[in-house]
Every structure is written in structure tokens, then in C-alpha cells.
């Protein structure tokens, strides 16, 4: 009986850990637009989707290069 309780507790901890990781790593998406200054009315739009630090770094890179992300 004691072994069964240990197995159930271990399974519960693993399940909660997996749930926490999956919820915290949800994808975020933004549309980033770049407007060419030398070509009238010419723009490029990119959809940027990722999660966590990778998403943040991508947005920072786009904005550092003149893109506007919303």
C-alpha cells in the first residue's frame, strides 16, 4: 500500500510539472511591418510566432532593425 501511494504521488508531481511547462510555453504572435523609405508605399509584413525568451529576442531584433511590431 505504501508503494502505491509513492507511485501516485510521483505520478502527480510529474503530471503537474508537465502541465506547468506546457502552459508557460504558449506561443505568442505579433505582426511586424517594415516600410521602405526609398520606395513609395512599399511595405513587408511578417508574422512572428514563438514563446518565451525566443519570442522576446525575435521582436527585439526586428525592432532594432527598423520594423514596427504590434
C-alpha positions, 0 to 999 in steps of 0.5 A, spaced: 500 500 500 505 504 501 508 503 494 502 505 491 501 511 494 509 513 492 507 511 485 501 516 485 504 521 488 510 521 483 505 520 478 502 527 480 508 531 481 510 529 474 503 530 471 503 537 474 510 539 472 508 537 465 502 541 465 506 547 468 511 547 462 506 546 457 502 552 459 508 557 460 510 555 453 504 558 449 506 561 443 505 568 442 504 572 435 505 579 433 505 582 426 511 586 424 511 591 418 517 594 415 516 600 410 521 602 405 523 609 405 526 609 398 520 606 395 513 609 395 508 605 399 512 599 399 511 595 405 513 587 408 509 584 413 511 578 417 508 574 422 512 572 428 510 566 432 514 563 438 514 563 446 518 565 451 525 568 451 525 566 443 519 570 442 522 576 446 529 576 442 525 575 435 521 582 436 527 585 439 531 584 433 526 586 428 525 592 432 532 594 432 532 593 425 527 598 423 520 594 423 514 596 427 511 590 431 504 590 434 
